[in-house]
Amino acid sequence: MRNVLLSGVGGQGTVLAAKVLAQAAQDKGWQVRTAETIGMAQRGGNVVSHVRMGDAGEEVFAPLLAEGTADLVIAFEPAEAARVLPFLAPDGLLVTATTAIQPVTAALSDKPYRADNVLASIERSLAGTGARFVAVDDVALTDAVGSRKVLNSVLLASALKEGRIALDLDDLRRALEECVKPRFVALNLAAVDAVAAR
């Protein structure tokens, strides 16, 4: 059984990323269950997608992950990575974008929200554990492709490249072709290629 949690801000493509990941798992014959917990996503609120995959042929009965059980956490934003950190398994992998999205509360605060502070805090939290942490320079990769809309494909490819789950970049490419609107397939495949080239 493999458990994946995807977390982001409304509009970043978290739900589509979960759908693509689930499709890639289904294409391998695995049973998959997914669910979303969405908090005011239309207004920049948080979006969390749960994906549970029976990668050893086991049946998946429930879609929601318990805290401490995520083999892989993919965060589309540093503060979202920190917020869902309790879900990460002791030997799990956390992959996060490095670009911050300023929440409304940051505009009202006298302390600015800085991504580097959050990323450093996450690193400190995971120090001495068996968990791994990968910070993805999402701006460089999306700029290389020419569109910020491929953030979800960049993060999925970056996570799968780490080898924590028995899905590879070819599995991702096939799932993208099945799930993404035809006019955006080439753009998303270019994002996967950009990650593969690094």
Secondary structure, DSSP 8 states (H G I E B T S, - for coil): -EEEEEEEETTSSHHHHHHHHHHHHHHTT-EEEEEEEESSGGGT-EEEEEEEEETTS---------TT-EEEEEESSHHHHHHTGGGEEEEEEEEEE------HHHHHSSS---HHHHHHHHHHHHTTSS-EEEEE-HHHHHHHHT-GGGHHHHHHHHHHHTTSSS--HHHHHHHHHHHS-HHHHHHHHHHHHHHHT-
